[in-house]
Amino acid sequence: MIAVWIPPVVRPGTAENHSTCDNASAMICVMFRYAFLVAASAVADAPKAAVLFPAAVDGARS
């Protein structure tokens, strides 16, 4: 799994705290995490789908 770190937005007048993210950063991190998982799953399943597709075409011809 590839980890992506996005620095949190620091608002004026607040102390910088690297242990917590604001809501927007947390949501983006979750979306990236799921996007990488879906992409890895699609790459892993691509050879299986390529094998099943010609078999379905051959079945339709006969």
C-alpha positions in Angstrom: 0.0 0.0 0.0 1.3 3.5 -0.9 0.9 6.1 1.9 0.3 9.7 0.9 0.9 12.4 3.4 -0.7 15.7 2.9 0.3 18.5 5.3 -2.7 19.8 7.2 -3.9 23.4 6.8 -2.6 25.6 9.6 -5.1 28.4 10.5 -3.7 31.7 11.8 -3.7 31.9 15.6 -3.7 28.1 16.1 -0.8 25.9 17.2 0.5 23.5 14.6 -0.3 20.0 15.6 1.0 17.2 13.4 -0.9 14.4 15.2 -4.3 15.5 14.0 -5.7 16.7 10.7 -8.7 18.9 10.0 -11.8 17.4 8.4 -10.9 18.3 4.8 -7.5 16.7 5.0 -8.8 13.6 6.7 -11.5 13.2 4.0 -8.9 13.6 1.2 -6.6 11.0 2.9 -9.4 8.5 3.1 -10.3 9.1 -0.6 -6.7 8.6 -1.6 -6.5 5.4 0.5 -9.6 3.9 -1.2 -8.6 5.1 -4.6 -5.2 3.2 -4.3 -7.0 0.1 -3.0 -9.5 0.2 -5.9 -6.7 0.7 -8.4 -4.6 -2.1 -7.0 -7.7 -4.4 -7.0 -8.4 -3.5 -10.7 -4.8 -4.2 -11.7 -4.9 -7.5 -9.9 -8.2 -8.5 -11.5 -7.3 -7.4 -15.0 -5.6 -10.7 -16.1 -8.6 -12.7 -14.8 -11.0 -10.5 -16.7 -8.9 -10.7 -19.9 -9.2 -14.5 -19.7 -12.9 -14.6 -19.1 -13.8 -12.2 -21.9 -12.6 -14.4 -24.8 -14.3 -17.4 -23.2 -17.6 -15.5 -23.1 -17.2 -14.5 -26.8 -16.5 -18.1 -27.7 -19.5 -19.3 -25.8 -21.7 -16.7 -27.7 -20.5 -18.0 -31.1 -21.4 -21.7 -30.4 
